[in-house]
């Protein structure tokens, strides 16, 4: 007996493909299944090409591809890679949202009513997964207006922690608190805000100093290492002066005066969302190294003439 190559009725091709007649009719009506012709009674007939396409459609729909994307794939093999890439992006986004919702539910579970109510208020202002628009806006209104756009973008990228793909309940709470902090915050105090300086020189130099500090294996090396020299040099260049023991003592005072608890709180929360040290943590480490360096310097003695 030879192989049955059709033509088949709509019921026969549905049985061979393992789908319903309604499914075959649906794809036929959308032009995705070619017909070999019609019977004398006007019923549809299908051949092997339609069966192969129907099996391919079933596989693509199992991956939850929209019908429009299925049609693109059937029209040309080069569309499959693009369709799969977009589908992966969509699936990953939905998985991230589910992970955030799961962590948020765990955050609320087994909590006292008062604590649960406070956390619900925090979560109510978030999308899940959250976006970072409010955080980026906070930093852009904090940065000097004269800062070049490319440098400002680099600073914002370094300051805004991306939401973790698989957050813990503690990270959900940290992000919610971070979002609430910047949403109601006034403009924070920034270093050298009341001192004439060149912001672009300062922020470019600080970026280099933080990179060096991050690369240093031992934080104690920062006291005598290149990161501290680069850190002090960034401020010195921005202020139009040069590094010296006297300048380092002056800079210690400027940094202490420009320390804002709001920024400190921001970096504490951001640290819970960032795998490595944040820019704030690196800044604090370098400030500590500067204080240690100042403490290690000998106190200058007055000369016989009384000049400094």
C-alpha positions as CSV (number, residue, x, y, z in Angstrom):
1,X,0.0,0.0,0.0
2,X,1.4,3.4,-1.0
3,X,1.8,6.4,1.3
4,X,-1.3,8.6,1.5
5,X,-0.2,12.0,0.2
6,X,-3.7,13.4,0.1
7,X,-5.5,15.5,-0.8
8,X,-7.2,15.3,2.6
9,X,-10.3,16.8,4.0
10,X,-10.2,19.3,6.8
11,X,-11.0,16.5,9.3
12,X,-8.3,14.3,7.9
13,X,-5.5,16.9,8.0
14,X,-6.6,17.9,11.5
15,X,-6.3,14.3,12.7
16,X,-2.9,13.9,11.1
17,X,-1.6,17.1,12.7
18,X,-3.1,16.4,16.1
19,X,-5.3,19.5,16.2
20,X,-9.0,20.3,16.0
21,X,-11.0,21.1,12.8
22,X,-11.7,24.5,14.3
23,X,-7.9,25.1,14.5
24,X,-7.4,24.2,10.8
25,X,-10.3,26.4,9.7
26,X,-8.9,29.3,11.8
27,X,-5.5,29.2,10.1
28,X,-7.0,28.6,6.7
29,X,-9.2,31.6,7.0
30,X,-6.0,33.7,7.8
31,X,-4.2,32.5,4.7
32,X,-1.6,30.5,6.6
33,X,-2.6,27.1,5.2
34,X,-2.6,26.5,1.4
35,X,-5.4,24.5,-0.1
36,X,-4.9,22.1,-3.0
37,X,-8.5,22.8,-4.1
38,X,-12.1,22.1,-3.2
39,X,-14.3,19.0,-3.5
40,X,-17.3,18.8,-5.7
41,X,-19.3,19.9,-2.7
42,X,-17.1,22.9,-2.1
43,X,-15.2,21.4,0.9
44,X,-11.5,22.3,1.4
45,X,-8.8,19.9,0.4
46,X,-5.2,19.9,1.7
47,X,-1.9,18.4,0.6
48,X,1.5,17.5,2.3
49,X,2.7,21.1,2.2
50,X,-0.3,22.2,4.3
51,X,0.3,19.4,6.8
52,X,4.0,20.5,7.3
53,X,2.9,24.1,7.7
54,X,0.2,23.1,10.2
55,X,2.8,21.1,12.3
56,X,5.1,24.1,12.2
57,X,2.3,26.4,13.2
58,X,1.5,24.1,16.2
59,X,5.1,24.2,17.3
60,X,5.3,28.0,17.1
61,X,2.0,28.5,18.9
62,X,3.3,26.1,21.6
63,X,5.9,28.8,22.2
64,X,3.0,31.3,22.5
65,X,4.0,33.3,19.4
66,X,1.3,35.6,18.2
67,X,-0.4,34.6,15.0
68,X,1.1,37.6,13.2
69,X,4.6,36.5,14.1
70,X,3.7,32.9,13.0
71,X,2.8,34.4,9.6
72,X,6.1,36.2,9.4
73,X,8.0,33.0,10.1
74,X,6.0,31.1,7.5
75,X,6.7,33.8,4.9
76,X,10.5,33.5,5.4
77,X,13.1,31.7,7.5
78,X,15.0,34.9,8.1
79,X,12.2,36.1,10.3
80,X,12.5,33.3,12.9
81,X,15.6,34.7,14.6
82,X,14.1,38.1,15.0
83,X,10.7,36.7,16.2
84,X,12.5,34.4,18.7
85,X,14.6,37.3,20.1
86,X,11.6,39.5,20.6
87,X,9.7,36.6,22.2
88,X,12.6,35.9,24.6
89,X,12.7,39.6,25.6
90,X,9.0,39.5,26.4
91,X,9.1,36.3,28.3
92,X,12.1,37.5,30.4
93,X,10.2,40.7,31.2
94,X,7.2,38.8,32.4
95,X,9.4,36.4,34.4
96,X,11.0,39.4,36.1
97,X,7.6,40.8,36.9
98,X,6.6,37.5,38.5
99,X,9.8,37.3,40.5
100,X,9.2,40.9,41.8
101,X,5.6,40.1,42.7
102,X,6.6,36.9,44.5
103,X,9.3,38.8,46.5
104,X,6.7,41.5,47.3
105,X,4.2,38.9,48.5
106,X,6.9,37.3,50.7
107,X,7.7,40.8,52.0
108,X,4.1,41.1,53.3
109,X,3.7,37.6,54.6
110,X,3.8,37.0,58.4
111,X,4.2,40.6,59.2
112,X,2.4,42.6,62.0
113,X,-0.6,44.6,60.7
114,X,1.1,48.0,61.2
115,X,4.3,46.9,59.4
116,X,2.3,45.3,56.6
117,X,0.3,48.5,56.1
118,X,3.5,50.6,55.9
119,X,5.0,48.2,53.3
120,X,1.8,48.2,51.3
121,X,2.0,52.0,51.1
122,X,5.6,51.8,49.8
123,X,4.7,49.1,47.2
124,X,1.7,51.0,46.0
125,X,3.9,53.6,44.4
126,X,5.9,51.0,42.5
127,X,5.4,49.2,39.2
128,X,6.6,45.6,39.3
129,X,9.3,45.2,38.1
130,X,10.0,48.9,39.0
131,X,11.5,51.4,36.6
132,X,14.2,53.8,37.6
133,X,12.8,57.0,36.1
134,X,12.3,58.7,39.5
135,X,15.8,57.9,40.6
136,X,17.4,59.2,37.4
137,X,15.3,62.3,37.6
138,X,16.5,62.9,41.2
139,X,20.2,62.8,40.1
140,X,19.6,64.9,37.0
141,X,18.1,67.7,39.1
142,X,21.0,67.3,41.6
143,X,23.8,67.5,39.1
144,X,25.2,70.9,37.9
145,X,23.3,72.3,34.9
146,X,26.6,73.0,33.2
147,X,27.7,69.4,33.2
148,X,28.1,68.0,29.6
149,X,25.3,65.6,28.6
150,X,27.5,62.6,28.1
151,X,29.2,63.0,31.5
152,X,25.8,63.6,33.2
153,X,24.5,60.4,31.7
154,X,27.6,58.5,32.9
155,X,27.1,59.9,36.4
156,X,23.4,58.9,36.5
157,X,24.1,55.4,35.1
158,X,26.6,54.9,37.9
159,X,24.3,56.3,40.6
160,X,21.0,54.5,39.7
161,X,21.0,50.8,40.6
162,X,19.2,48.6,38.1
163,X,16.4,46.5,39.6
164,X,17.6,42.9,40.2
165,X,16.1,40.3,37.9
166,X,15.5,38.0,40.9
167,X,15.1,40.2,43.9
168,X,14.9,39.1,47.5
169,X,12.1,40.5,49.7
170,X,14.7,42.8,51.4
171,X,15.7,44.2,48.0
172,X,12.1,44.9,47.1
173,X,11.8,46.8,50.3
174,X,15.1,48.7,49.7
175,X,14.0,49.7,46.2
176,X,10.5,50.8,47.5
177,X,12.2,52.9,50.2
178,X,14.7,54.3,47.7
179,X,11.9,55.3,45.4
180,X,9.9,56.9,48.2
181,X,13.1,58.8,49.4
182,X,13.7,60.5,46.0
183,X,10.1,61.1,45.3
184,X,9.6,63.4,48.3
185,X,13.2,64.7,48.6
186,X,14.2,68.3,48.2
187,X,17.3,69.1,46.2
188,X,20.2,67.6,48.3
189,X,23.4,69.4,49.3
190,X,26.2,68.6,47.0
191,X,30.0,69.1,47.3
192,X,31.4,72.5,46.3
193,X,27.8,73.8,45.7
194,X,28.8,77.2,47.2
195,X,32.4,77.2,45.9
196,X,33.5,78.3,42.5
197,X,34.7,75.3,40.6
198,X,34.6,73.5,37.2
199,X,32.0,70.7,37.6
200,X,33.0,68.8,34.4
201,X,36.6,68.5,35.6
202,X,35.4,67.4,39.0
203,X,33.0,64.7,37.9
204,X,35.3,63.3,35.2
205,X,38.1,63.1,37.7
206,X,35.9,61.4,40.4
207,X,34.8,58.8,37.8
208,X,38.5,57.9,37.3
209,X,39.1,57.9,41.1
210,X,36.2,55.6,41.8
211,X,37.3,53.2,39.0
212,X,40.8,53.0,40.6
213,X,39.3,52.5,44.1
214,X,37.1,49.7,42.8
215,X,40.1,48.0,41.3
216,X,42.2,48.1,44.5
217,X,42.0,44.8,46.2
218,X,42.5,46.2,49.7
219,X,40.7,49.4,50.8
220,X,43.6,50.2,53.1
221,X,45.7,50.7,50.0
222,X,43.6,53.8,49.1
223,X,45.5,55.9,51.7
224,X,48.7,55.8,49.7
225,X,47.4,54.4,46.4
226,X,46.6,56.0,43.1
227,X,42.9,56.2,43.8
228,X,43.4,58.7,46.7
229,X,45.8,60.9,44.6
230,X,43.3,60.8,41.7
231,X,40.4,61.7,44.1
232,X,42.3,64.7,45.6
233,X,43.5,65.7,42.2
234,X,40.0,65.8,40.8
235,X,39.0,68.4,43.5
236,X,42.2,70.3,43.1
237,X,41.9,70.6,39.4
238,X,38.2,71.6,39.7
239,X,39.1,74.3,42.1
240,X,42.1,75.5,40.0
241,X,44.8,74.6,42.5
242,X,47.2,71.7,43.1
243,X,47.4,68.8,45.6
244,X,49.3,69.6,48.8
245,X,49.1,68.8,52.5
246,X,47.4,72.1,53.0
247,X,44.9,71.5,50.3
248,X,44.1,68.0,51.7
249,X,43.2,69.6,55.0
250,X,41.0,72.1,53.3
251,X,39.4,69.4,51.2
252,X,38.5,67.4,54.3
253,X,36.6,70.4,55.6
254,X,34.8,70.9,52.3
255,X,33.8,67.3,52.1
256,X,32.5,67.3,55.7
257,X,30.5,70.4,55.1
258,X,29.0,69.0,51.9
259,X,27.9,65.7,53.4
260,X,24.1,65.4,53.2
261,X,22.3,62.7,55.2
262,X,19.8,62.3,52.3
263,X,22.6,61.2,50.0
264,X,24.0,59.0,52.7
265,X,20.6,57.3,53.1
266,X,20.4,56.9,49.3
267,X,23.7,55.1,49.1
268,X,22.8,52.8,52.0
269,X,19.6,51.7,50.2
270,X,21.4,51.4,46.8
271,X,24.0,49.2,48.4
272,X,21.3,46.6,49.0
273,X,20.6,46.5,45.3
274,X,24.2,46.6,43.9
275,X,26.5,43.5,43.8
276,X,29.7,45.5,44.1
277,X,30.5,48.8,45.9
278,X,28.4,51.7,44.9
279,X,29.9,55.1,43.8
280,X,28.7,56.4,47.2
281,X,30.6,53.6,49.1
282,X,33.7,54.3,47.0
283,X,33.4,58.0,47.8
284,X,33.1,57.3,51.5
285,X,36.1,55.0,51.4
286,X,38.2,57.7,49.7
287,X,37.0,60.3,52.2
288,X,38.1,57.9,55.0
289,X,41.4,57.4,53.3
290,X,41.9,61.2,53.1
291,X,41.1,61.7,56.8
292,X,43.7,58.9,57.6
293,X,46.2,60.6,55.3
294,X,45.6,64.0,57.1
295,X,46.0,62.3,60.5
296,X,49.3,60.8,59.4
297,X,50.8,64.1,58.2
298,X,53.1,65.8,60.7
299,X,51.8,69.0,62.1
300,X,53.8,71.9,60.6
301,X,55.8,74.0,63.1
302,X,55.9,77.8,62.9
303,X,59.1,79.1,61.4
304,X,61.2,81.5,63.3
305,X,59.8,84.4,61.3
306,X,56.3,83.3,62.2
307,X,55.2,82.8,58.6
308,X,53.3,79.6,57.6
